[in-house]
Amino acid sequence: MSTTVVSNAVPGERLNNREAANYLGLKAATLNKWRCHGDGPPFIKVGRLIRYRRSYLDAFLMGRVRRSTSDCGTADLYRFASMQRSR
């Protein structure tokens, strides 16, 4: 019986803390802190294992789209979503 190990990231893959932080452009310590405080993207926890789905990270980023630095979170996501669909 042989086991195949795939090491290349695929779109639906679950990322570990370091990989997720890299994907978001953050330090791993930032994700650790956010997780402890209940901030940051949703994650999967099985025992001590922490994983992030790429789709969760993308949704987390989409929730932070702003029109200006003074915008407190009311960005026009419908307009942004329609721009994405037209690509």
Backbone hydrogen bonds in HBPLUS format (Angstrom, degrees):
<---DONOR---> <-ACCEPTOR-->    atom                        ^
c    i                          cat <-CA-CA->   ^        H-A-AA   ^      H-
h    n   atom  resd res      DA  || num        DHA   H-A  angle D-A-AA Bond
n    s   type  num  typ     dist DA aas  dist angle  dist       angle   num
A0013-GLU N   A0010-VAL O   2.96 MM   3  5.29 164.3  1.99 124.4 128.6     1
A0015-LEU N   A0052-TYR O   2.68 MM  37  5.04 168.2  1.69 152.6 150.8     2
A0052-TYR N   A0015-LEU O   2.78 MM  37  5.04 153.7  1.85 142.9 152.1     3
A0020-ALA N   A0016-ASN O   2.85 MM   4  6.00 162.0  1.88 159.8 165.4     4
A0021-ALA N   A0017-ASN O   2.91 MM   4  6.05 160.4  1.95 148.9 154.5     5
A0022-ASN N   A0018-ARG O   3.00 MM   4  6.18 158.2  2.05 145.7 151.7     6
A0023-TYR N   A0019-GLU O   2.91 MM   4  6.13 155.5  1.97 145.6 152.5     7
A0024-LEU N   A0020-ALA O   2.99 MM   4  6.26 148.4  2.09 147.3 155.2     8
A0025-GLY N   A0021-ALA O   2.87 MM   4  5.95 116.4  2.28 137.5 154.7     9
A0026-LEU N   A0021-ALA O   2.75 MM   5  4.80 166.7  1.77 148.0 146.4    10
A0025-GLY N   A0022-ASN O   3.10 MM   3  4.91 142.5  2.25  94.2 105.5    11
A0030-THR N   A0027-LYS O   3.00 MM   3  5.37 134.7  2.22 106.0 117.8    12
A0032-ASN N   A0028-ALA O   3.02 MM   4  6.35 157.0  2.07 150.2 157.3    13
A0033-LYS N   A0029-ALA O   2.95 MM   4  6.16 159.8  1.99 146.7 151.3    14
A0034-TRP N   A0030-THR O   2.90 MM   4  6.15 167.9  1.92 154.8 158.2    15
A0035-ARG N   A0031-LEU O   2.90 MM   4  6.00 161.2  1.94 150.5 155.3    16
A0036-CYS N   A0032-ASN O   3.12 MM   4  6.37 157.0  2.18 146.8 152.3    17
A0037-HIS N   A0033-LYS O   3.06 MM   4  6.31 144.1  2.19 148.2 158.3    18
A0038-GLY N   A0034-TRP O   2.89 MM   4  5.91 111.0  2.37 141.7 158.6    19
A0039-ASP N   A0034-TRP O   2.72 MM   5  4.51 143.1  1.85 145.6 143.3    20
A0038-GLY N   A0035-ARG O   3.33 MM   3  5.14 154.4  2.40  95.4 102.9    21
A0044-ILE N   A0051-ARG O   2.71 MM   7  5.10 173.5  1.72 163.5 165.0    22
A0051-ARG N   A0044-ILE O   2.91 MM   7  5.10 155.2  1.97 146.6 152.7    23
A0046-VAL N   A0049-LEU O   3.01 MM   3  5.19 154.6  2.07 143.3 151.1    24
A0049-LEU N   A0046-VAL O   2.99 MM   3  5.19 149.3  2.08 135.5 131.1    25
A0056-TYR N   A0053-ARG O   2.95 MM   3  5.21 126.2  2.25 103.2 117.2    26
A0057-LEU N   A0053-ARG O   3.16 MM   4  6.60 153.7  2.23 151.2 158.6    27
A0058-ASP N   A0054-ARG O   2.93 MM   4  6.25 156.6  1.98 151.3 157.9    28
A0059-ALA N   A0055-SER O   2.97 MM   4  6.12 157.6  2.02 143.0 149.0    29
A0060-PHE N   A0056-TYR O   2.91 MM   4  6.08 152.9  1.99 144.0 151.8    30
A0061-LEU N   A0057-LEU O   2.98 MM   4  6.27 157.3  2.04 147.4 152.7    31
A0062-MET N   A0058-ASP O   2.91 MM   4  6.17 157.5  1.96 148.6 155.2    32
A0063-GLY N   A0059-ALA O   3.03 MM   4  6.24 143.7  2.17 144.1 152.9    33
A0064-ARG N   A0061-LEU O   2.96 MM   3  5.27 158.3  2.01 110.2 117.0    34
A0065-VAL N   A0062-MET O   3.34 MM   3  5.50 163.1  2.37 113.2 111.7    35
A0071-ASP N   A0068-SER O   3.17 MM   3  5.20 158.6  2.22 102.7 109.3    36
A0077-LEU N   A0075-ALA O   2.91 MM   2  5.65 121.5  2.26 112.5  95.6    37
A0080-PHE N   A0076-ASP O   3.24 MM   4  6.58 161.1  2.28 145.6 151.0    38
A0081-ALA N   A0077-LEU O   2.77 MM   4  5.89 160.2  1.80 149.4 154.6    39
A0082-SER N   A0078-TYR O   2.99 MM   4  6.18 154.4  2.05 143.5 150.2    40
A0083-MET N   A0079-ARG O   3.03 MM   4  6.29 145.5  2.15 144.2 153.7    41
A0084-GLN N   A0080-PHE O   3.06 MM   4  6.38 150.9  2.14 146.9 154.4    42
A0085-ARG N   A0081-ALA O   3.03 MM   4  6.33 153.8  2.10 148.2 154.8    43
A0086-SER N   A0082-SER O   3.17 MM   4  6.28 144.0  2.30 139.8 148.1    44
A0087-ARG N   A0084-GLN O   3.32 MM   3  5.59 159.4  2.37 105.3 111.4    45
